[in-house]
Each structure stands twice: as structure tokens, then as C-alpha cells.
Amino acid sequence: MRVGFAEALAYRAEFFVWILATTMPLIMLALWSTVASEAPIGRFGEKQFVAYFLATFIVRQLTSSWASWQMNYEVRTGTMAARLLRPVHPVVAYAIENWAALPLRLVVAVPLGAVALWVVGPRLIPPTALLWGFWLASVLGAWAIGFLANVAVGCLSFFMESSLKVMDAWLAAFFVFSGYLVPVELFPQMLQTAVNWMPFRYQLGLPVEIMTGAYSASTALAMLARQWAYVLVLLAVTAVVWNRGLRRFEAYGG
């Protein structure tokens, strides 16, 4: 954890450049707030859009992962071999390195959360401690989905020159179907039904929706059950791809 935090500090300029690259929700906030100023869209008026997209930005800071890029680099350069010699499992090490950057992410997320509360007021946030507990569980689940997807795609680099294009395809689907650019509630009903069975909504949309008071406790619990089912599925997929890819790496090298 100390090493990961030291790396985050050492590359703080790059880290904040990355944060600037995740500001699309703030652009969408301006766009949708302007649209809602004419007439509400569903349950969304101007304040609801402000709450939603500020929550989207905050959740994105707390749940992002970059393990796929790191794994591709280490497999290509052969430095994965050195990581395999360490006493900590590489996947655990990637997870800890991600968590170690959390304090720097909070430097951005916490002030923005305070601004959101001041702008929209307490009426548009979860009213009970139980729902806030569900929100924390959903943030952890969202991070786990994103991290495990990154690791699974990163493991493909054991079999091909680079799996980054696969990660690009995942990110494109994430941007469209997670609620990152448009709230899922505004999709046509048929598309909403399809999105409910995709992992992307649970990678970002669910914690944002809980944070903005969209669910009752029972509904939030049902959505959490789906989210953590995806975590278990991705965990199994990652374990299979990692073990098979590792055998190939040990046989042929980086």
C-alpha cells in the first residue's frame, strides 16, 4: 500500500491529467441541465441532473481501474516475471495499488460532493443510513466489476501482442450503457431491459442512482444482488483466464 501511494505521488501530474480526462459528466451536466430548463425529463429537472452528473463524476473517481494497461505493459516488456517472484499474488498487488491511489482521488471527490450537497440540498440524497450502507456496498461492487474486467482483458495479453483494443471496446460499451453519458432511466424501455442484464450499469449507474435517491431500500438491495452476482461471475472468468495465460507465459516468456 505504501509503495502504491508513493507511486501515485510520484506520478501525480499524470494522475491529475487522467482526472481531467474523466470530466465528461460535467459537460453532460451542462447539456442536460440546459435541456431540463425548458421542461423536466421524467423525474429529472435541473437540480436532479446536477445531482446525477456530479454523483457520476464522484463515483467514477472512486471506482476506476487501470490494471489492463499495466498488465499489457508488463507482459510485453517481460517485467511480469519479476512481479511473479514477489510473495504477494500479482492480482492482489494490482488491487492494492489501485486502492493506494484513493486518497488522491478523494482530494477531488470530497470537495465536489460538498458542492453537490450545497447546490441540490439534502432532499436528493439517500435519507437513511441503510441506503448509505447500500451505496458503499455498490461502490465496492462497481470497483470490483471494473477491476476484474480490466484484469480479465489484461490476461488476454498472454495470448496476443496487445489486448488494449479489447479494453477500448469494453470502455465504449461502458460509456454508452452505464449511465455515464445519459441516465439509464431515460433510455427506451426495451433498451433499459437489455441494459439491466449488462454489467455496465452496475459498474457505475447503480451507485449513482442510489446516491441520488432513485431507489427504495428493497429495490436497492435487489439491484445489489445482481451487481454482486456479476462480481462473482467476473471473478470466475478472471481466475480461468489468468491461470491459462500464466501457463502460456511461463512456457514462452514475455
N, C-alpha and C positions, 0 to 999 in steps of 0.2 A: 504493500500500500504506500509506504514511504517513497519507494522508487518511482511508482506511478505518479504520485503527486509531484515529485521533483521533475519528472519529465514534462508534466503539464505546465509547471512553472517555467521550465527551460524553453518550451515552445509556446509560450503564452501569446506571442504575436500571431502565430499561425492559428492558435486556438480561437482568438477573438475574430480573426478573419473568417474562420469557419462559422462562428456565431452570426456574423453579418450575412453569411450565405443562407441562413435559415430564417430570414426576416420576411419571407413571402406572406405569412399570415398577417403581418402588419399592413402589407399592400392590399391584401384581400379585405382587411378590416375597413380601410378607406373606401374601397369599391362598394362593398355590400352595405356599409352604413349610408352611403350616398343613395343607393337604390332604396333602402328602407325608409329614408327620409320622406319619400313620396308616399309610400304605403307599406304597412307591415307585410312580411312574407311568412305565412304560417305563424309560428309563435315568436318569430324574430322581428323585433323593432330595432331601432338604432342601438339602444343600450344592450340588447341581447346579442347583437353582432359584435359589439365592443367586448363584452364578456367572453363570447365564444372564441374570438380570434386571439385575444390576449391569453386566454387559457391554452389555446393551441400552441402559441409560442412558448409558454412556460413548460408544458408537457413535453414538447419537442426537445427542449434543453435537458430535461431530466431523463429522457428515455433513449437518446441517440447512442449509436454504437458504430465503431469503425473497424471492427475486427476483420472483416473481409479484406479490406485494403492492406492491413498489416500482415495477414496471413499470405496473401499473394506475394508481397514483397519478400517475406522471409523464406517462402518456399522457392521463389525464383533465384534468390541470392544464396541459398543454402544455409542461412543462419537459423532456420528451423531446427537443424541438427543440434545446435548449441542449446536451444530452448528445451529440447527433449532430454538433455542431460541434467537439467535442473530438477530439484526434488518436488517442485510444485507442478501439477499437471498443466500443460500449456493452455487448455481451455479455461481452467480456473485462473491462471495468470492473466489471460486476456480480460476476463470478467473483473478482476481486481483492479487492473489498470484503467478500465472504464470507470469504475466506482471512484477511483482516486481523483479523477478529474471533476467529480461532483461539486466540491467546494467552489471551484471557479465558475461552474455553471450556475450555482446558487447566487453568485455575485450579480448575475444578470437576472435570474428568475425571481428572486425575492423582491427587489425593488419594483419590478414590473407587476408582481402580484399585488403589492401595496397600491400601485397606481390603479390597477383594475378595481380593487375594492373601493377606492376613493371615488372612481368615476361611476361605477354601476351601483354601488351601495350593497348592503348585506342581503338584500332580497333575492339576488340572483346567484347566490352561492348555497351549498348544502346547509340546511338548517340544523342538522343533528350531528352529534359526534359519531354515530353509527355510519352515516353516509360518508363522513370524512375518513373513517376507517376503511370503508369500501374503496374510496378514492386512492388511498395509499396502496391498497392491495392491487388496484387496477394499474397504478403507475408501475409497480414492480412487475406485474404481468406484462405490461406493454414493453418495458425494457427487456424482459426475458424473451419475448417473441422477436423483437428486433435483433437482439444479440445472437440468439440461436440461429435465426435466418442468416445473419452475417457469417457465423461460423460454418454453417452448412454450405453456403456458397463458397466461402473461403476454402473449404475442404476440396472443392472441385478443382482447385489449382494443383492438387496432387496428380490430376489426370490430364490437365490441359495446360497450355502455356500461361493463360490468364483467365480467371473467371469473373473479372470485373464487369464485363458486358452483361453477364447474368445478373450481377448485383444492380447494374443500371436498369435492367428490365424490372427487377423487384421494386426499385425505388420509383420508377414511373408508375407502376400499378399502385404503390403506396400513396403517392401524391394524389392520384385520382380517386381512389376508393376508401381512403382512411378518414376523410373529413378534413384533410389538411387544407384544401383549397375551397371546398364547398361543404357545408354541413350535410351529413348523410340524410338528415331529415328532409332536405329539400330535393332529394333525388325522386324520380318517378317511383311509384310503389313497387313495380316489378323489379326495378334495379335495386331498391332498398332490400328486397327479399334476397336477391343474389348476394349483395354486399354483406348481409348478416351471416353468410356462410363462408366468407373470405376472412383470412387472418388480419387484413389491413386495418379494418375498423377497430379491432382490439389492440392494435399496435399504437393507436393514437386517439381515435374518436371516442372510445369508451371512457377513458379518464377525463377527457374534455367534457363529455356530456354529463358525467357525474359531478364534475367540478362546477358546472353551470346550472345545476339543479334540474336536469331534464328527467330524472328518474325518481320513483319512489324506492324505498329500501328493498322491497320484494323484487321489483324489476331489475334494480342494480345487481342484486345477488344472482339472479338468473343469467344476466349478461356476464358476470364474473365467472360463473361456472363454465360458460362457453369459452371465455378467454383462457382460462387455465387448462381447459381441455386442449386448446391449441398449443399451449406451452408444453404439455406432456407429449403431444404428437411430434412437435419440432425437436424436443429433447431426444426422442427415439430415433428420428431421422438423422439428427446430428451425430449420435453415437455410432450409427451404422456407417455413415459416410466417412467419419473420422477414422474408424478402425480399418476400413478397407483402404482409404487413402494413405494411412500411415504405413500399412504393409507395403504399398507400392513405393512410397518414399524411402523406406528402409532398404528396399531391394535395389532401387535405381539412383537414389540420391536426389539432390535438388536440381 
